[in-house]
Amino acid sequence: MRLLVDGAWDKKSWEGAVAWCSVGAGGEVRNEGRREVFASSALMAEALAVWNALVWAFDKGWLSVEICSDCLILVQGFQKANRVHPLVRIILSDIGYLAC
């Protein structure tokens, strides 16, 4: 299953929102979810979008998912976690644990 994820963040309030949707082979939206979050950065909101999407997918019994994100810094963070903020690194670690 392919999951498209995105996060948004307001610097003043630290409030954010994350959303995700599953798409079929033809690109049609099949399921979707969203959640309000508190985050210390836009990158953290993007990471929380991935984490929430994975938890949601696993709750549905989907054990094989492909995550699609438009956040290049997040994708690079999976490759070089030591270059991201420690709070984001913790979320990346949790995502890695979920993905195993």
N, CA, C and O atoms as a Tinker XYZ file with bonds, in Angstrom:
   400  protein
     1  N      0.849000   -1.178000    0.000000    73     2
     2  CA     0.000000    0.000000    0.000000    64     1     3
     3  C      0.891000    1.237000    0.000000    63     2     4     5
     4  O      1.899000    1.275000    0.706000    81     3
     5  N      0.534000    2.231000   -0.773000    73     3     6
     6  CA     1.273000    3.496000   -0.829000    64     5     7
     7  C      0.559000    4.525000    0.036000    63     6     8     9
     8  O     -0.651000    4.717000   -0.086000    81     7
     9  N      1.315000    5.187000    0.912000    73     7    10
    10  CA     0.780000    6.237000    1.772000    64     9    11
    11  C      1.445000    7.565000    1.434000    63    10    12    13
    12  O      2.672000    7.669000    1.442000    81    11
    13  N      0.646000    8.569000    1.141000    73    11    14
    14  CA     1.133000    9.930000    0.948000    64    13    15
    15  C      0.980000   10.653000    2.273000    63    14    16    17
    16  O     -0.089000   10.611000    2.882000    81    15
    17  N      2.034000   11.315000    2.727000    73    15    18
    18  CA     2.008000   11.982000    4.034000    64    17    19
    19  C      2.406000   13.445000    3.888000    63    18    20    21
    20  O      3.135000   13.817000    2.968000    81    19
    21  N      1.912000   14.272000    4.814000    73    19    22
    22  CA     2.301000   15.676000    4.830000    64    21    23
    23  C      2.085000   16.234000    6.226000    63    22    24    25
    24  O      1.231000   15.761000    6.976000    81    23
    25  N      2.860000   17.233000    6.558000    73    23    26
    26  CA     2.737000   17.912000    7.840000    64    25    27
    27  C      2.746000   19.415000    7.647000    63    26    28    29
    28  O      3.342000   19.929000    6.700000    81    27
    29  N      2.083000   20.111000    8.550000    73    27    30
    30  CA     2.067000   21.579000    8.550000    64    29    31
    31  C      2.318000   22.034000    9.978000    63    30    32    33
    32  O      1.979000   21.335000   10.933000    81    31
    33  N      2.926000   23.236000   10.120000    73    31    34
    34  CA     3.345000   23.684000   11.445000    64    33    35
    35  C      3.278000   25.193000   11.544000    63    34    36    37
    36  O      3.633000   25.903000   10.603000    81    35
    37  N      2.816000   25.685000   12.698000    73    35    38
    38  CA     2.762000   27.114000   12.977000    64    37    39
    39  C      3.839000   27.446000   14.008000    63    38    40    41
    40  O      3.794000   26.957000   15.137000    81    39
    41  N      4.793000   28.267000   13.624000    73    39    42
    42  CA     5.938000   28.583000   14.481000    64    41    43
    43  C      5.539000   29.285000   15.776000    63    42    44    45
    44  O      6.144000   29.041000   16.820000    81    43
    45  N      4.535000   30.149000   15.724000    73    43    46
    46  CA     4.139000   30.911000   16.915000    64    45    47
    47  C      3.529000   30.030000   17.998000    63    46    48    49
    48  O      3.855000   30.172000   19.177000    81    47
    49  N      2.661000   29.138000   17.604000    73    47    50
    50  CA     1.927000   28.331000   18.584000    64    49    51
    51  C      2.497000   26.927000   18.776000    63    50    52    53
    52  O      2.124000   26.233000   19.722000    81    51
    53  N      3.394000   26.505000   17.893000    73    51    54
    54  CA     3.926000   25.145000   17.860000    64    53    55
    55  C      2.852000   24.116000   17.531000    63    54    56    57
    56  O      3.077000   22.913000   17.664000    81    55
    57  N      1.701000   24.584000   17.108000    73    55    58
    58  CA     0.635000   23.662000   16.712000    64    57    59
    59  C      0.855000   23.241000   15.268000    63    58    60    61
    60  O      1.370000   23.996000   14.443000    81    59
    61  N      0.453000   22.030000   14.997000    73    59    62
    62  CA     0.596000   21.525000   13.641000    64    61    63
    63  C     -0.506000   20.547000   13.322000    63    62    64    65
    64  O     -1.343000   20.214000   14.161000    81    63
    65  N     -0.482000   20.104000   12.105000    73    63    66
    66  CA    -1.422000   19.086000   11.654000    64    65    67
    67  C     -0.667000   18.137000   10.738000    63    66    68    69
    68  O      0.203000   18.545000    9.969000    81    67
    69  N     -1.014000   16.887000   10.837000    73    67    70
    70  CA    -0.439000   15.883000    9.950000    64    69    71
    71  C     -1.582000   15.155000    9.264000    63    70    72    73
    72  O     -2.664000   14.990000    9.828000    81    71
    73  N     -1.325000   14.729000    8.051000    73    71    74
    74  CA    -2.356000   14.023000    7.290000    64    73    75
    75  C     -1.692000   12.971000    6.413000    63    74    76    77
    76  O     -0.510000   13.061000    6.082000    81    75
    77  N     -2.480000   11.985000    6.054000    73    75    78
    78  CA    -1.989000   10.915000    5.195000    64    77    79
    79  C     -3.163000   10.319000    4.449000    63    78    80    81
    80  O     -4.310000   10.423000    4.883000    81    79
    81  N     -2.868000    9.702000    3.335000    73    79    82
    82  CA    -3.904000    8.981000    2.597000    64    81    83
    83  C     -3.264000    7.802000    1.891000    63    82    84    85
    84  O     -2.102000    7.853000    1.489000    81    83
    85  N     -4.034000    6.751000    1.748000    73    83    86
    86  CA    -3.571000    5.603000    0.980000    64    85    87
    87  C     -4.110000    5.753000   -0.432000    63    86    88    89
    88  O     -5.248000    6.175000   -0.639000    81    87
    89  N     -3.282000    5.404000   -1.389000    73    87    90
    90  CA    -3.683000    5.520000   -2.789000    64    89    91
    91  C     -3.498000    4.178000   -3.483000    63    90    92    93
    92  O     -2.582000    3.414000   -3.177000    81    91
    93  N     -4.388000    3.919000   -4.418000    73    91    94
    94  CA    -4.317000    2.698000   -5.196000    64    93    95
    95  C     -3.353000    2.834000   -6.360000    63    94    96    97
    96  O     -2.724000    3.876000   -6.543000    81    95
    97  N     -3.245000    1.775000   -7.140000    73    95    98
    98  CA    -2.319000    1.753000   -8.274000    64    97    99
    99  C     -2.638000    2.841000   -9.294000    63    98   100   101
   100  O     -1.737000    3.346000   -9.963000    81    99
   101  N     -3.908000    3.204000   -9.417000    73    99   102
   102  CA    -4.311000    4.240000  -10.363000    64   101   103
   103  C     -4.266000    5.641000   -9.785000    63   102   104   105
   104  O     -4.635000    6.603000  -10.459000    81   103
   105  N     -3.813000    5.769000   -8.528000    73   103   106
   106  CA    -3.709000    7.075000   -7.894000    64   105   107
   107  C     -4.955000    7.517000   -7.146000    63   106   108   109
   108  O     -4.994000    8.629000   -6.618000    81   107
   109  N     -5.973000    6.667000   -7.090000    73   107   110
   110  CA    -7.203000    7.041000   -6.390000    64   109   111
   111  C     -7.015000    6.939000   -4.872000    63   110   112   113
   112  O     -6.370000    6.016000   -4.375000    81   111
   113  N     -7.589000    7.898000   -4.154000    73   111   114
   114  CA    -7.513000    7.898000   -2.693000    64   113   115
   115  C     -8.460000    6.832000   -2.160000    63   114   116   117
   116  O     -9.635000    6.794000   -2.525000    81   115
   117  N     -7.946000    5.976000   -1.304000    73   115   118
   118  CA    -8.757000    4.893000   -0.737000    64   117   119
   119  C     -9.149000    5.165000    0.708000    63   118   120   121
   120  O    -10.305000    4.971000    1.085000    81   119
   121  N     -8.208000    5.607000    1.506000    73   119   122
   122  CA    -8.438000    5.904000    2.923000    64   121   123
   123  C     -7.612000    7.123000    3.283000    63   122   124   125
   124  O     -6.643000    7.457000    2.601000    81   123
   125  N     -8.003000    7.780000    4.356000    73   123   126
   126  CA    -7.238000    8.955000    4.781000    64   125   127
   127  C     -7.341000    9.132000    6.280000    63   126   128   129
   128  O     -8.242000    8.596000    6.926000    81   127
   129  N     -6.415000    9.883000    6.818000    73   127   130
   130  CA    -6.427000   10.187000    8.237000    64   129   131
   131  C     -5.729000   11.507000    8.490000    63   130   132   133
   132  O     -5.000000   12.019000    7.639000    81   131
   133  N     -5.963000   12.046000    9.665000    73   131   134
   134  CA    -5.319000   13.309000   10.039000    64   133   135
   135  C     -5.303000   13.413000   11.562000    63   134   136   137
   136  O     -6.053000   12.732000   12.261000    81   135
   137  N     -4.431000   14.280000   12.049000    73   135   138
   138  CA    -4.313000   14.463000   13.488000    64   137   139
   139  C     -3.659000   15.813000   13.755000    63   138   140   141
   140  O     -2.792000   16.258000   13.003000    81   139
   141  N     -4.084000   16.450000   14.830000    73   139   142
   142  CA    -3.418000   17.669000   15.280000    64   141   143
   143  C     -2.252000   17.259000   16.168000    63   142   144   145
   144  O     -2.354000   16.303000   16.937000    81   143
   145  N     -1.141000   17.988000   16.059000    73   143   146
   146  CA     0.060000   17.657000   16.824000    64   145   147
   147  C      0.690000   18.938000   17.370000    63   146   148   149
   148  O      0.373000   20.043000   16.931000    81   147
   149  N      1.573000   18.764000   18.320000    73   147   150
   150  CA     2.461000   19.840000   18.760000    64   149   151
   151  C      3.860000   19.442000   18.317000    63   150   152   153
   152  O      4.283000   18.302000   18.509000    81   151
   153  N      4.570000   20.389000   17.725000    73   151   154
   154  CA     5.905000   20.102000   17.208000    64   153   155
   155  C      6.789000   21.325000   17.404000    63   154   156   157
   156  O      6.306000   22.454000   17.485000    81   155
   157  N      8.079000   21.082000   17.476000    73   155   158
   158  CA     9.024000   22.184000   17.656000    64   157   159
   159  C      9.565000   22.718000   16.337000    63   158   160   161
   160  O     10.303000   23.703000   16.320000    81   159
   161  N      9.199000   22.071000   15.228000    73   159   162
   162  CA     9.668000   22.524000   13.916000    64   161   163
   163  C      8.797000   21.915000   12.821000    63   162   164   165
   164  O      8.037000   20.975000   13.053000    81   163
   165  N      8.928000   22.473000   11.637000    73   163   166
   166  CA     8.219000   21.909000   10.487000    64   165   167
   167  C      8.724000   20.499000   10.198000    63   166   168   169
   168  O      7.942000   19.622000    9.830000    81   167
   169  N     10.023000   20.278000   10.363000    73   167   170
   170  CA    10.585000   18.949000   10.139000    64   169   171
   171  C      9.998000   17.936000   11.112000    63   170   172   173
   172  O      9.718000   16.798000   10.735000    81   171
   173  N      9.811000   18.346000   12.362000    73   171   174
   174  CA     9.201000   17.437000   13.332000    64   173   175
   175  C      7.768000   17.104000   12.924000    63   174   176   177
   176  O      7.339000   15.959000   13.066000    81   175
   177  N      7.026000   18.084000   12.422000    73   175   178
   178  CA     5.660000   17.823000   11.960000    64   177   179
   179  C      5.669000   16.820000   10.810000    63   178   180   181
   180  O      4.818000   15.932000   10.757000    81   179
   181  N      6.614000   16.954000    9.900000    73   179   182
   182  CA     6.719000   16.000000    8.784000    64   181   183
   183  C      7.041000   14.598000    9.303000    63   182   184   185
   184  O      6.474000   13.614000    8.829000    81   183
   185  N      7.950000   14.509000   10.273000    73   183   186
   186  CA     8.295000   13.208000   10.850000    64   185   187
   187  C      7.099000   12.603000   11.577000    63   186   188   189
   188  O      6.859000   11.398000   11.488000    81   187
   189  N      6.354000   13.429000   12.290000    73   187   190
   190  CA     5.155000   12.933000   12.977000    64   189   191
   191  C      4.093000   12.478000   11.989000    63   190   192   193
   192  O      3.309000   11.580000   12.295000    81   191
   193  N      4.058000   13.083000   10.813000    73   191   194
   194  CA     3.121000   12.632000    9.776000    64   193   195
   195  C      3.446000   11.200000    9.369000    63   194   196   197
   196  O      2.547000   10.370000    9.235000    81   195
   197  N      4.721000   10.912000    9.173000    73   195   198
   198  CA     5.130000    9.549000    8.810000    64   197   199
   199  C      4.815000    8.586000    9.946000    63   198   200   201
   200  O      4.251000    7.516000    9.716000    81   199
   201  N      5.175000    8.956000   11.167000    73   199   202
   202  CA     4.942000    8.076000   12.317000    64   201   203
   203  C      3.452000    7.761000   12.475000    63   202   204   205
   204  O      3.070000    6.601000   12.631000    81   203
   205  N      2.616000    8.800000   12.435000    73   203   206
   206  CA     1.170000    8.594000   12.583000    64   205   207
   207  C      0.604000    7.760000   11.446000    63   206   208   209
   208  O     -0.272000    6.924000   11.669000    81   207
   209  N      1.088000    7.974000   10.237000    73   207   210
   210  CA     0.608000    7.191000    9.092000    64   209   211
   211  C      0.961000    5.718000    9.255000    63   210   212   213
   212  O      0.144000    4.848000    8.953000    81   211
   213  N      2.167000    5.433000    9.727000    73   211   214
   214  CA     2.560000    4.036000    9.935000    64   213   215
   215  C      1.729000    3.372000   11.020000    63   214   216   217
   216  O      1.269000    2.244000   10.845000    81   215
   217  N      1.534000    4.056000   12.136000    73   215   218
   218  CA     0.710000    3.495000   13.211000    64   217   219
   219  C     -0.696000    3.225000   12.699000    63   218   220   221
   220  O     -1.266000    2.168000   12.970000    81   219
   221  N     -1.254000    4.168000   11.966000    73   219   222
   222  CA    -2.594000    4.030000   11.385000    64   221   223
   223  C     -2.649000    2.828000   10.443000    63   222   224   225
   224  O     -3.592000    2.039000   10.494000    81   223
   225  N     -1.636000    2.691000    9.584000    73   223   226
   226  CA    -1.608000    1.580000    8.627000    64   225   227
   227  C     -1.516000    0.239000    9.348000    63   226   228   229
   228  O     -2.211000   -0.711000    8.988000    81   227
   229  N     -0.667000    0.161000   10.355000    73   227   230
   230  CA    -0.518000   -1.091000   11.085000    64   229   231
   231  C     -1.786000   -1.437000   11.858000    63   230   232   233
   232  O     -2.128000   -2.612000   11.987000    81   231
   233  N     -2.487000   -0.427000   12.372000    73   231   234
   234  CA    -3.771000   -0.667000   13.035000    64   233   235
   235  C     -4.785000   -1.267000   12.071000    63   234   236   237
   236  O     -5.675000   -2.012000   12.482000    81   235
   237  N     -4.650000   -0.944000   10.795000    73   235   238
   238  CA    -5.535000   -1.501000    9.772000    64   237   239
   239  C     -5.069000   -2.880000    9.308000    63   238   240   241
   240  O     -5.738000   -3.528000    8.502000    81   239
   241  N     -3.927000   -3.323000    9.815000    73   239   242
   242  CA    -3.415000   -4.630000    9.436000    64   241   243
   243  C     -2.523000   -4.613000    8.202000    63   242   244   245
   244  O     -2.180000   -5.672000    7.676000    81   243
   245  N     -2.146000   -3.440000    7.737000    73   243   246
   246  CA    -1.272000   -3.337000    6.566000    64   245   247
   247  C      0.173000   -3.455000    7.044000    63   246   248   249
   248  O      0.662000   -2.591000    7.771000    81   247
   249  N      0.839000   -4.500000    6.644000    73   247   250
   250  CA     2.197000   -4.738000    7.111000    64   249   251
   251  C      3.257000   -4.320000    6.101000    63   250   252   253
   252  O      4.444000   -4.285000    6.424000    81   251
   253  N      2.840000   -4.006000    4.894000    73   251   254
   254  CA     3.778000   -3.573000    3.861000    64   253   255
   255  C      3.267000   -2.273000    3.254000    63   254   256   257
   256  O      2.277000   -2.272000    2.524000    81   255
   257  N      3.939000   -1.172000    3.555000    73   255   258
   258  CA     3.518000    0.131000    3.042000    64   257   259
   259  C      4.724000    0.876000    2.468000    63   258   260   261
   260  O      5.863000    0.681000    2.892000    81   259
   261  N      4.437000    1.721000    1.505000    73   259   262
   262  CA     5.436000    2.618000    0.924000    64   261   263
   263  C      5.047000    4.032000    1.329000    63   262   264   265
   264  O      3.933000    4.475000    1.053000    81   263
   265  N      5.956000    4.737000    1.980000    73   263   266
   266  CA     5.694000    6.102000    2.433000    64   265   267
   267  C      6.219000    7.084000    1.397000    63   266   268   269
   268  O      7.362000    6.972000    0.953000    81   267
   269  N      5.392000    8.042000    1.012000    73   267   270
   270  CA     5.786000    9.092000    0.066000    64   269   271
   271  C      5.675000   10.440000    0.767000    63   270   272   273
   272  O      4.603000   10.825000    1.233000    81   271
   273  N      6.797000   11.153000    0.835000    73   271   274
   274  CA     6.854000   12.459000    1.487000    64   273   275
   275  C      7.478000   13.468000    0.538000    63   274   276   277
   276  O      8.344000   13.126000   -0.267000    81   275
   277  N      7.033000   14.711000    0.638000    73   275   278
   278  CA     7.628000   15.777000   -0.171000    64   277   279
   279  C      8.727000   16.519000    0.584000    63   278   280   281
   280  O      9.201000   17.560000    0.128000    81   279
   281  N      9.128000   15.994000    1.725000    73   279   282
   282  CA    10.122000   16.663000    2.571000    64   281   283
   283  C     11.497000   16.001000    2.391000    63   282   284   285
   284  O     11.797000   14.991000    3.027000    81   283
   285  N     12.313000   16.578000    1.527000    73   283   286
   286  CA    13.630000   16.020000    1.230000    64   285   287
   287  C     14.511000   15.938000    2.473000    63   286   288   289
   288  O     15.244000   14.965000    2.649000    81   287
   289  N     14.446000   16.941000    3.328000    73   287   290
   290  CA    15.274000   16.935000    4.541000    64   289   291
   291  C     14.914000   15.746000    5.431000    63   290   292   293
   292  O     15.790000   15.150000    6.057000    81   291
   293  N     13.640000   15.404000    5.487000    73   291   294
   294  CA    13.216000   14.243000    6.272000    64   293   295
   295  C     13.774000   12.960000    5.667000    63   294   296   297
   296  O     14.312000   12.115000    6.383000    81   295
   297  N     13.649000   12.816000    4.367000    73   295   298
   298  CA    14.165000   11.619000    3.695000    64   297   299
   299  C     15.673000   11.504000    3.926000    63   298   300   301
   300  O     16.176000   10.417000    4.209000    81   299
   301  N     16.389000   12.613000    3.807000    73   299   302
   302  CA    17.829000   12.601000    4.059000    64   301   303
   303  C     18.130000   12.297000    5.523000    63   302   304   305
   304  O     19.167000   11.713000    5.838000    81   303
   305  N     17.229000   12.690000    6.414000    73   303   306
   306  CA    17.402000   12.409000    7.832000    64   305   307
   307  C     17.413000   10.924000    8.139000    63   306   308   309
   308  O     18.072000   10.492000    9.085000    81   307
   309  N     16.695000   10.138000    7.356000    73   307   310
   310  CA    16.726000    8.687000    7.543000    64   309   311
   311  C     18.099000    8.131000    7.167000    63   310   312   313
   312  O     18.553000    7.137000    7.735000    81   311
   313  N     18.747000    8.775000    6.215000    73   311   314
   314  CA    20.062000    8.312000    5.768000    64   313   315
   315  C     21.178000    8.787000    6.698000    63   314   316   317
   316  O     22.166000    8.082000    6.901000    81   315
   317  N     21.014000    9.994000    7.264000    73   315   318
   318  CA    22.046000   10.577000    8.129000    64   317   319
   319  C     21.377000   11.197000    9.352000    63   318   320   321
   320  O     21.309000   12.419000    9.486000    81   319
   321  N     20.888000   10.339000   10.237000    73   319   322
   322  CA    20.117000   10.798000   11.396000    64   321   323
   323  C     20.932000   11.708000   12.308000    63   322   324   325
   324  O     20.362000   12.538000   13.016000    81   323
   325  N     22.246000   11.568000   12.304000    73   323   326
   326  CA    23.073000   12.404000   13.182000    64   325   327
   327  C     23.065000   13.871000   12.755000    63   326   328   329
   328  O     23.579000   14.721000   13.483000    81   327
   329  N     22.498000   14.183000   11.600000    73   327   330
   330  CA    22.460000   15.566000   11.116000    64   329   331
   331  C     21.137000   16.271000   11.404000    63   330   332   333
   332  O     20.969000   17.435000   11.041000    81   331
   333  N     20.211000   15.593000   12.040000    73   331   334
   334  CA    18.928000   16.224000   12.361000    64   333   335
   335  C     18.858000   16.504000   13.861000    63   334   336   337
   336  O     19.616000   15.939000   14.649000    81   335
   337  N     17.949000   17.371000   14.232000    73   335   338
   338  CA    17.764000   17.748000   15.639000    64   337   339
   339  C     17.477000   16.493000   16.469000    63   338   340   341
   340  O     16.770000   15.599000   16.003000    81   339
   341  N     18.013000   16.415000   17.686000    73   339   342
   342  CA    17.801000   15.226000   18.520000    64   341   343
   343  C     16.333000   14.854000   18.728000    63   342   344   345
   344  O     16.010000   13.667000   18.787000    81   343
   345  N     15.443000   15.829000   18.838000    73   343   346
   346  CA    14.023000   15.498000   19.016000    64   345   347
   347  C     13.456000   14.825000   17.773000    63   346   348   349
   348  O     12.626000   13.922000   17.882000    81   347
   349  N     13.889000   15.249000   16.611000    73   347   350
   350  CA    13.446000   14.612000   15.363000    64   349   351
   351  C     14.102000   13.243000   15.231000    63   350   352   353
   352  O     13.484000   12.296000   14.744000    81   351
   353  N     15.341000   13.144000   15.661000    73   351   354
   354  CA    16.062000   11.868000   15.596000    64   353   355
   355  C     15.323000   10.780000   16.372000    63   354   356   357
   356  O     15.298000    9.625000   15.948000    81   355
   357  N     14.727000   11.139000   17.498000    73   355   358
   358  CA    13.958000   10.170000   18.290000    64   357   359
   359  C     12.773000    9.650000   17.487000    63   358   360   361
   360  O     12.492000    8.452000   17.495000    81   359
   361  N     12.081000   10.546000   16.798000    73   359   362
   362  CA    10.935000   10.131000   15.982000    64   361   363
   363  C     11.408000    9.247000   14.837000    63   362   364   365
   364  O     10.770000    8.241000   14.530000    81   363
   365  N     12.524000    9.612000   14.198000    73   363   366
   366  CA    13.068000    8.789000   13.115000    64   365   367
   367  C     13.418000    7.394000   13.625000    63   366   368   369
   368  O     13.210000    6.401000   12.928000    81   367
   369  N     13.946000    7.328000   14.835000    73   367   370
   370  CA    14.263000    6.038000   15.433000    64   369   371
   371  C     12.998000    5.211000   15.643000    63   370   372   373
   372  O     12.983000    4.012000   15.362000    81   371
   373  N     11.947000    5.846000   16.135000    73   371   374
   374  CA    10.666000    5.153000   16.321000    64   373   375
   375  C     10.107000    4.668000   14.991000    63   374   376   377
   376  O      9.573000    3.562000   14.903000    81   375
   377  N     10.230000    5.488000   13.963000    73   375   378
   378  CA     9.756000    5.092000   12.629000    64   377   379
   379  C     10.539000    3.877000   12.147000    63   378   380   381
   380  O      9.964000    2.933000   11.604000    81   379
   381  N     11.853000    3.905000   12.349000    73   379   382
   382  CA    12.678000    2.763000   11.965000    64   381   383
   383  C     12.271000    1.499000   12.695000    63   382   384   385
   384  O     12.258000    0.414000   12.113000    81   383
   385  N     11.941000    1.638000   13.969000    73   383   386
   386  CA    11.483000    0.488000   14.751000    64   385   387
   387  C     10.167000   -0.053000   14.196000    63   386   388   389
   388  O      9.999000   -1.265000   14.058000    81   387
   389  N      9.229000    0.852000   13.877000    73   387   390
   390  CA     7.945000    0.424000   13.320000    64   389   391
   391  C      8.121000   -0.250000   11.966000    63   390   392   393
   392  O      7.387000   -1.179000   11.626000    81   391
   393  N      9.091000    0.219000   11.202000    73   391   394
   394  CA     9.267000   -0.276000    9.838000    64   393   395
   395  C      9.908000   -1.660000    9.781000    63   394   396   397
   396  O      9.884000   -2.308000    8.735000    81   395
   397  N     10.474000   -2.114000   10.883000    73   395   398
   398  CA    11.157000   -3.420000   10.862000    64   397   399
   399  C     10.224000   -4.572000   10.945000    63   398   400
   400  O     10.662000   -5.723000   10.938000    81   399
